[in-house]
Amino acid sequence: MDEKVTTVLERRRLNYENKLILAPMVRIGTLPMRLLALDYGADIVYTEELIDWKLLRSFRRVNDVLGTVDYIDKTDGTVTFRTCLKERDKVVLQIGTCDATRALKVAKMVEQDIAGIDLNMGCPKLFSMLGKMGAALLQNPDTATNILRTLVDNLSIPVTCKIRVLPDTEKTLKLCELLASTGIAAIAVHGRTVSERPQHANRNEILKEISSKLSIPVIANGGSKEIQKYSDIFRFKELTGCNSVMLARAAEWNCSIFRKEGLLPMEDVIKSYIKYAVDYDNSPSNTKYCVQNILREQQESPLGKKFLNSRTMEQICDVWNLSDYCRAKRKEFDEKGLLGRSQASPMEDDEKTVAQAPHKRKLADDDDVVLMNCAFFRNNYGTDLELPKSILHKWTVSLRKKMPYYNTQNEGKLFRSIVTVDGRKYGSSFWEKKKKWAEQDAALVCLFSLGLISEKAFAASGNVPSV
């Protein structure tokens, strides 16, 4: 073997020896949780699975306000992947794909911002299976090995894959040997089959056979059921004979499982997580989902119920006495000009950012429309609050005026609306992912302009009164 190749393989092998790893988990493995895991002692953190075509329709943007690198979906302005310098040498992006060409394009896009890339070969979800991704690749080893070889041969970062065991031990061993022959740096193995669930025992004996057969590091996964404390991680490692351990549910429930000093109280973990969520402008819905998975049965407690009623990030923070921290950060972000959902605009080409893209056509002459920077945030309206369109409709009915008329423009997957009321036109300068949100934007501008809602109520809806 070429000396240069041997050196690279040795360096890659060291990267996956005796490591504690945060597993890829849907909706859990976003930046705040990854950073928290690193704080507590994880050596490597995997992203949630990111589908190739979603990354391919994204563009890279340096976010100076947050200190991150963001990959932004061109069609709706949302963040597909966000990372930062703190995890640069420790984050592995897991890709969902069934095509070597697309996989390589994605890998080359993100190569400079990550430490490694992983091919998902274990996800049993119907979406992945129908798309011939995830666990479907277990039944199509030719496609899997083609993808892995293409990545290994063309990238400067380590390539790994994550699989599930097959019902037949010999077939599992042969598959692992085949995958290892592609030059990957390590292989993570979940000790359950595609059809098995957490209540089934993890097949630790098969993991041990795999580890003894392969010359590359094997990462044991699936042992969360038997891991309650830090020392259990190493007991699981010994039982499986694997080089490293990857944790999913045990870390999802209490990320401080990675601490040598022992578990921290749930409340401390939640507060630390929420601070990261605020620091990196994580979405309220994703933040809430992650906290729910930490709370588990405690969601039925008085504190848990109060948390479940929260909708905005500030409301979530208030439950944990972090509302002052949240408001201070929001003020800092606003002053620095943080770009978010409200800056989404139709893209014309890959070189233009979301905020810079020109509009192809106007809904109306700007001089003829009362335009404001206003976005509708559904989470800011509880079940007992009427939405802007409903309020506006009732007002026009009460005064026997013509019904509000909405003229909505569609560019790609984004919408922008102008509402005509009593001969005047009102609209928001923002583009929305949903038509109904765009119409709510326009109604909100109209209500504020007509004095039908106060400046305080307008601000409470998540907006700043500015034209």
N, C-alpha and C positions, 0 to 999 in steps of 0.2 A: 504494500500500500504506500502511496506517495506520502513523504514525510510531512508535507503541509497539511494533507487531509487528516493524517493521524493526529497532528497537533490540534486541529479544529475539533475533531471528535473527542479528544481528551478534555479539552476546555468545556465542551458541551456536556460531557458526562459529569464533570464536577458541579455543573450548575444544578443538577438534579439529584445529587447524592445527599442523603441525610437532611432533607428539607421538609419543612412544614408548609403546606400549601392550601390556600383558600380555593375551593373548587368553583368551577363555573356554575352559576345559579341564575336562572331566569328572574329578572327584576330585582335580584338581590345584589348581584355582582357589579353594581355601578360604583362610581368613584368614591363616594363617602364610605361605603362598607369596605372597599379595598384598602383605603388609607387607614381605617380603624384596625383592620386585621394586621397591617404592617406595624402599627403602633404597639399592638399587643404581642407581637413576636413572630408572625408569619414571615416566611422567607420569600415566597413567591405568591402572587395573587393573579387569578384568572378572571377575565371579564365574563359577563354573561355571554351566551352565544349571540353573535352578530351575523345576520344573513348577508351573503356576498352581494346580492343585488341592491340591498339597502345602503351598504357602504359605497358601492359604485356610483350611486346617485347622490353622494355627499361630496362636499368639498372641505378642504382643510382651512381653518382659520385660527390664528393665534389670538387668544383672549387675554389682552393685557390687564383687564380689570380683575379677572379671577386668577390670573397666572396659570392658565391652562392652554392646552391645544384642543380645539373642538373640531369634530367632523360634523358638518351641518347638512341635513337633508335639504337638497335644493327645492324640493316640491312643497315643503311646508315650514321650513325654517327651524324644525326641531333638532335637538342634539342627538345624533346617532351614537357617538362615542366621545367621551371627554376624559382627558388624562392630564397629568401634571408631572413636573420634574421629580417630585418626591418618589414617584413609583416607576420612573423611566426604566431603571435597570431591573425591575422586579415584576412588571406586569406582562402577562401573556394574554394575547387576544385570541379568543376562541371563535373560529369561523364556522358558519353553517354553509356548506356548499356541496355540489355534486359534479363540479366542472373544474378541471385543472386550470384552464385559461382564466376563468373568472377569479379563481382562488389566488392565482399569482398576481393578477392586477390589483386585487385588494391588498395582498401582502406587501406589494411594492409601494402602495399608497401610504401605508401606516408603518412601514419598516423603520423609519427614523425615529418613531415615537414610542416604540415598544421593545420589550426584551426578548420576546419570542412569540410564535404563533402556533395555535393548536387546531387540529382538525377534529370537529365533533363527529364521533362515530357511535355515540351511545344514546342520544336523545330518542325516547320511544314515542314522543308526541305525534299525533296524527299529521299535523302540519308538516313536520320534518319528514315523516315516512312517505307521505304523498309526493313531496318534493324530491324524493330519492336522496335525502340528506340524512344526517344523524345515524340512527341505528340501521337504516336501510342500507348503509354502506357495508355493514357486516355481512350482508348477503351478496355484495358486489365488490369483492376484494380487488378486482382488476381496476375498477374506477378509483378505489381508495388508494391503491399503491401508485397509480399514475399521478394523482393529486399530490401525494406526499413526495414522490421523487421530483416532481416539477418544482415544488417549494424548496426542497433541500438543495437542489442543484442551482437555484437562482437567488437564494437569499443569504444575507450575511448574519442572520439571527437564527437561533435554534428552532427546530420544527418538532412538534410532538403530536400525538393523537390520543384521544380518550375513547375507550371502548367499553362494552359490557361483555361478560363471559357468555359463551354459547352453551346450550344445554349439554353438549357433548364435550368432554374435557380434551380429547385428542384434537378435535377440530379447533378448539380454542387455542391450543398450543401451536398448531400449524399456522393459524391466522396470525398470532403474535409474532412468530418467527418470520413470516412473510412481511409483515409491516415493519419489523425491525431491520430487515434487509434493505429498506429504502434509504437508510442513512439517518433516520430520525434520532433526536437526542435522547428521548425517553418515551415511555408509553404509560399512560394512566389506565388502570383497569378497575372498573366497578364490578364487585363480586356478585352481582345478580344478573339474571338474564333480562331480556327485553320485557317479558311478560310478568316478571316478579316485581314486587313492591316492598316498601320498607319493613312490612311485617314478616317478610320471608328472611331467613337467615342468610347472611353474607357468606359466600363460598370462599372462605379464607384459605382452605387447603388448595384450591385451584390457583389462587394468587401466589401461593408458595411455590407451586410447580412452575408457574410462568416465570417467576423471579429466578429460579434455579436454572432454567433453560436459556434465558436471554443474556446477552453480553452487555445490553444497555440497561440503564436504570429503569426499574418498574415502580410506579407510584400506586400505592394501595388506596382504594376508594370504596366507600360503602359501609364503613364501620361506625358511623355516628351513633347507632343504636347501643353500642357497647362502650362509647366514649363519653364519660360524665365529667372527667377532670383531666388535667394536663398529663399525668402519669399514664392514663389509659391510652393516650396516643401512642406511646412507645410500647405498650403491651400489644396493641393492635399491629404495630410495625413488626414486632417479634413474631407474632402468630402468623403473619403473612410472609415473613422473610423478605419483604420488599425494601427498596432503598429509601423511599420517602413515603409520606402519608399526606393524602389530600382530604380535607374535611369540607362537608357541605352542611347538612342539617345541624350538626353540633355547633358549627360556627355561626350559622344563621340564627340559632336560638340565643347564643351568648358568645359573641366574638372574642371575649377574653379567655376562651378555652386555650388560646395560643400562649397565654402568660405562664412563665415558669413559676411565678409567685402564687398562682392560683386564680380562681374565678373571682371577678368583681361582681358586686350587686347589680342586678338587672337595671335598676334606675341609673346607676353611674354609666353603664354601657349605653343606655338610651340617650342620655344627655350628651355624651361624647359623640355619638352618631349624629344627633340632630345638629350639633354645632358644625360638624363637617358638611351636613346637608345645607345649612345656611351659608357657610363659607363658599361653597361651590355651586350655589344657586340650583340645587337639586329640586326637581318638581315636587310639589306637595303630595301628589298622588303616589309617587314612588317612595317618598319618605314615609308616608303613612303605611304603605304596604310593608316596608321593612320593619318598622316599629311594631306593627301588628304581629309579625312573625317572632319578634323577641318577647312580646307580652304573652302570646298564646292564651292559656286559660285565664290569665289575669285581665283579659279584655272584659270579663264579666264583673270586675271589681268597680267600685265607684270611680276610681281614677281612670280605669280602662274605658268605662262608658263615656266619661267626659272627653277622653281622647278620641273615641270613635265618632263623636259629634263634631269634631274639629274639621274644618275644610281648607282653610288657608294655612300657609306656613307660620304666620304669626299666631294663629289659634293653636296650632300644634305646639309651638314654642311656649305658649302661655300655660299649657297643661304642666309643663316641666319647669316653670319659672324662668324661662329663657326669652320672654317677649322683649325685654330691653335689649338683649343681645341681637335679636332678630331685627328690631327697628333700627339699631345703630348700623348694622351691616347693610340693610336696605338703603339707608340714607347715603352711606358710603358708595354703594354701587350706583345709585342714581346720579350722584355728583360726578362720578367717573365716567358716566355714560354707558352703562352696561347694556349690551344688545340682548334682547330676548325674543320671546314669541311675537311680540308686538311689532318687531322690525321686519317681519317676513314679507318679502315681495317676490313676484314671479321672476325666475331666472332666465336670462337670455343666453348666457354662455358660462363656461366653467371658470372664467377668470374674474367675473364680477361677484362681489359678496352680496348677501341677501339684502343688506341695507342700500346698496348702490344700484340695483337693477332698475332700469327705466320701465315705466308703464307703457304698454303697447297702444292702449287707447284710453280715452277719458270717459268717465261716466257722464260728466257735464263740465262746462267751463268752471274753473276754480273760482272765478269771481262770482259765480252764480250760486255757490254752495257754501254753507257754514261748515267748515272743516275743523276738526279737532283731533288731537292725538289721544284717541280713546279706544280702549279694548274691553270687551265683555269677558269677565272671569266668572264662569258658572259657579265655582266653588264659593264665591262670596255671597251667594244668594241661597239662604236656607229654604226649606220646604214651605215656610210660612211667609216668605217674601215674594211679591209679584215681580215678574221680570219686566224689563223696560218696554218691550213691545206690548205687553198686556196693559201696562199703565197708560201708554200713549193711546192705545185703541179705546180704552174706557173714557179718556179725556175728550177725544174727538166725538164719541157717541154722545157724551153728556152735553156738548155744545152744538150738536147737530151739524158738525162739519163733515167734509168728505173723509172717507177712510184713508189712513196713511197708505201711500203707494211706495213700494220698495223696488228700486231698479238695481239689480245685483249683477256685477261683473264677475266673470269666471276666467281665470288664467291658470291653466294647468290644474293644480289641486288647491288653488287659493281663491278666496272670494273677498269682494269689497262691495259695499252697498250704499246707496243714497236713498233717503226717505223724503218724500214730498208731503208736507203737511200745511194746509191753509195757504197754498201757493208758494211756500218757501222750501228750500232743499237743505238737508242736513246729512252729514256723513262723517266717517272717521277716515283718517289717512292710513290706517293700518289694514293689512290683509289678514284674513283668517283662514283656518283649515276647513271650516264648516260654513255653509251658507247661512244657517240659522244664527251663528255667532256674528257674522257680518251684519245681519239685519238688526241684531240686538245692539251692536256698536252704534249703528245709525240712529236707532231709537233713543239710546242713551244720550247721544249728542243733542238730539232734538229736545229731550226733556230738560236737560241742563240749560240749553239756550233759551228755552221758553220760561225758565224759572219754575218748572214743575217739580224739580228736585233741588235741594239745597246744595251748596258747595260742600258741606260736610257729608251729605249722603253720596255725592258724586265721588268724593275722596274715599269714602268707606267702600265703594264698589271696586276700588283698586286703581283709581285714576287720579291724575293731578290736573286741575283745571288750567289748561294752557291751549292756546290756539296754534 
